[in-house]
Amino acid sequence: MTTEEMVTKIVDILESKKGSAIEVIDVREKTAMADYFVICTGNSTTQIKALAEEVEVLLKNEDEIFADHVEGRSGDKWILIDFRDVVVHVMHPELRANYDLESLWNK
C-alpha cells in the first residue's frame, strides 16, 4: 500500500465513524518526521477513542500496518497515532482550535 493509499483509507475510516473536519496536510517539504498529517475532530472523548481505535484496528487487521507509536489514550482529548509516514491526530474541538495544527503546518 502506498502512503497516498494509506491516507485515503484513513480518511475513509474516519468518515465512516462520523469524524468531522477531516484535513490532510502534506508535510513532506516541511519535516522529515512524516509525509502526511491527517487531522480529525471527535466531538466527545468516547468518539475520539472510537475513531482512533478504528483506524488502528482496521489498518492492522486488513493491511498488516501497525502503528509505530500511539500517544494520548489516557487523556482522551487528543490521540496521536504514528504510522511513520502518516501521523493521525484525533482531537477534541477545543484542543484543535487551541493548537491550530493546520495553520502551523500550512505556512
C-alpha positions as CSV (number, residue, x, y, z in Angstrom):
1,M,0.0,0.0,0.0
2,T,1.4,3.4,-0.9
3,T,1.4,6.3,1.5
4,E,-1.3,8.0,-0.5
5,E,-3.5,4.9,-0.4
6,M,-3.0,4.7,3.3
7,V,-4.1,8.4,3.7
8,T,-7.2,7.7,1.6
9,K,-8.0,4.6,3.7
10,I,-7.6,6.5,7.0
11,V,-9.8,9.3,5.8
12,D,-12.5,6.8,4.7
13,I,-12.3,5.1,8.1
14,L,-12.7,8.4,10.0
15,E,-15.6,9.5,7.7
16,S,-17.3,6.1,8.3
17,K,-17.2,6.7,12.1
18,K,-18.5,10.3,11.7
19,G,-15.3,12.1,12.4
20,S,-15.6,15.8,11.4
21,A,-13.5,18.5,9.8
22,I,-11.0,15.9,8.4
23,E,-8.0,17.5,6.9
24,V,-4.9,16.1,5.2
25,I,-1.7,18.1,5.3
26,D,1.2,17.3,3.1
27,V,4.3,17.9,5.3
28,R,6.9,16.3,3.0
29,E,8.6,19.6,2.3
30,K,8.5,20.8,5.9
31,T,9.7,17.9,8.1
32,A,11.4,14.5,7.9
33,M,9.1,13.1,10.6
34,A,6.2,12.2,8.3
35,D,4.8,12.7,4.8
36,Y,1.3,13.5,5.8
37,F,-0.7,14.6,8.8
38,V,-4.4,13.6,9.0
39,I,-6.3,15.7,11.4
40,C,-9.8,14.9,12.6
41,T,-12.2,16.2,15.2
42,G,-14.1,14.0,17.5
43,N,-17.0,15.6,19.4
44,S,-16.6,13.6,22.7
45,T,-14.0,11.6,24.4
46,T,-15.9,8.5,23.5
47,Q,-15.9,9.3,19.9
48,I,-12.2,10.3,19.9
49,K,-11.3,6.9,21.3
50,A,-13.6,5.1,18.9
51,L,-12.1,7.0,15.9
52,A,-8.5,6.3,16.9
53,E,-9.2,2.7,17.7
54,E,-11.0,2.0,14.4
55,V,-8.1,3.4,12.4
56,E,-5.5,1.4,14.3
57,V,-7.5,-1.8,14.3
58,L,-8.5,-1.8,10.6
59,L,-5.1,-0.9,9.3
60,K,-3.6,-3.7,11.5
61,N,-6.2,-6.4,10.7
62,E,-6.8,-5.6,7.0
63,D,-3.4,-4.4,5.8
64,E,-1.0,-5.6,8.5
65,I,0.1,-2.0,9.1
66,F,1.0,-1.4,12.7
67,A,1.2,1.9,14.5
68,D,4.8,2.8,15.4
69,H,3.6,4.7,18.4
70,V,0.3,5.9,20.0
71,E,0.0,8.9,22.4
72,G,-2.9,10.2,24.4
73,R,-5.1,7.2,25.1
74,S,-5.3,8.1,28.7
75,G,-6.1,11.8,28.1
76,D,-8.9,11.1,25.7
77,K,-8.9,14.6,24.1
78,W,-6.1,14.2,21.7
79,I,-4.9,10.8,20.4
80,L,-1.9,10.7,18.0
81,I,-1.3,7.6,16.0
82,D,2.2,7.5,14.3
83,F,2.3,5.2,11.3
84,R,5.8,6.7,10.4
85,D,4.8,8.2,7.0
86,V,1.4,9.2,8.2
87,V,0.6,10.7,11.6
88,V,-3.1,10.8,12.6
89,H,-4.4,13.4,15.1
90,V,-7.8,12.8,16.5
91,M,-8.7,15.9,18.6
92,H,-11.4,17.4,20.7
93,P,-12.7,20.7,19.2
94,E,-11.3,22.8,22.0
95,L,-7.8,21.4,21.6
96,R,-7.9,21.5,17.9
97,A,-8.8,25.2,17.9
98,N,-6.2,25.9,20.6
99,Y,-3.3,24.2,18.8
100,D,-4.4,25.0,15.3
101,L,-2.1,22.5,13.6
102,E,-3.4,23.4,10.2
103,S,-2.1,27.0,10.4
104,L,1.2,25.8,11.9
105,W,1.9,23.3,9.2
106,N,0.4,25.1,6.2
107,K,2.8,28.0,6.5
